[in-house]
Amino acid sequence: MAEKKWEVTKVRYCDHVGHEVSFETEVVYPNDYLPDAPRVVARRCSNAKECNMFDKPTCAWCGTNPNHEPL
């Protein structure tokens, strides 16, 4: 069975919330006997819930503004 893990990709200061947030990536690791590379399934921000409550779109990591990439 494959193993899923959320891993911290980067930690950055966010201008929208005024403190550091971590960008996380969900990676699926195959079984030991399969030669496949790990696959990225999803990405998220540790502060996404709070950012989604703003009146205006924030960034792509929160899912509200695909045009702004903070990395």
C-alpha positions as CSV (number, residue, x, y, z in Angstrom):
1,M,0.0,0.0,0.0
2,A,1.3,3.5,-0.8
3,E,2.1,5.9,1.9
4,K,0.8,9.5,2.0
5,K,2.6,12.3,3.9
6,W,2.2,16.0,4.3
7,E,5.7,17.6,4.2
8,V,6.7,21.2,4.8
9,T,8.1,22.6,1.5
10,K,9.0,26.1,2.6
11,V,8.4,28.6,5.5
12,R,7.9,32.2,4.4
13,Y,6.6,35.5,5.8
14,C,3.1,36.2,4.5
15,D,2.2,39.8,3.9
16,H,-1.6,39.1,4.1
17,V,-1.5,37.7,7.7
18,G,1.6,39.4,9.0
19,H,3.5,36.3,10.2
20,E,5.3,33.2,8.9
21,V,3.3,30.4,7.3
22,S,4.4,27.0,6.0
23,F,3.7,25.7,2.6
24,E,3.0,22.0,2.7
25,T,2.9,19.4,0.0
26,E,1.1,16.0,0.1
27,V,3.4,13.4,-1.4
28,V,2.5,9.8,-2.1
29,Y,5.4,7.3,-1.8
30,P,5.0,4.0,-3.6
31,N,5.7,0.6,-2.1
32,D,9.3,-0.5,-1.7
33,Y,9.2,-2.9,-4.6
34,L,7.8,-0.4,-7.1
35,P,10.3,1.7,-9.1
36,D,8.0,4.7,-9.3
37,A,9.0,8.1,-8.1
38,P,7.0,9.9,-5.3
39,R,4.1,11.9,-6.6
40,V,2.8,15.3,-5.5
41,V,-0.9,15.1,-4.9
42,A,-1.8,18.4,-3.3
43,R,-0.4,21.6,-1.9
44,R,-1.7,23.9,0.9
45,C,-0.8,26.7,3.2
46,S,-0.8,26.3,7.0
47,N,-2.9,29.5,7.2
48,A,-5.4,28.8,4.4
49,K,-8.5,28.8,6.5
50,E,-7.8,32.3,7.9
51,C,-6.8,33.6,4.4
52,N,-10.0,32.3,2.9
53,M,-12.0,34.5,5.3
54,F,-10.6,37.7,3.8
55,D,-12.8,39.8,1.5
56,K,-10.3,39.7,-1.3
57,P,-8.4,36.7,-2.9
58,T,-5.0,36.1,-1.4
59,C,-2.8,33.5,-3.2
60,A,-2.7,30.2,-5.1
61,W,-1.7,28.2,-2.0
62,C,-5.0,29.1,-0.3
63,G,-7.0,28.3,-3.5
64,T,-8.5,31.8,-3.9
65,N,-6.1,33.5,-6.4
66,P,-4.3,31.4,-8.9
67,N,-2.5,34.4,-10.4
68,H,-0.5,35.2,-7.2
69,E,2.3,32.7,-6.4
70,P,4.1,33.7,-3.2
71,L,7.1,31.4,-3.7
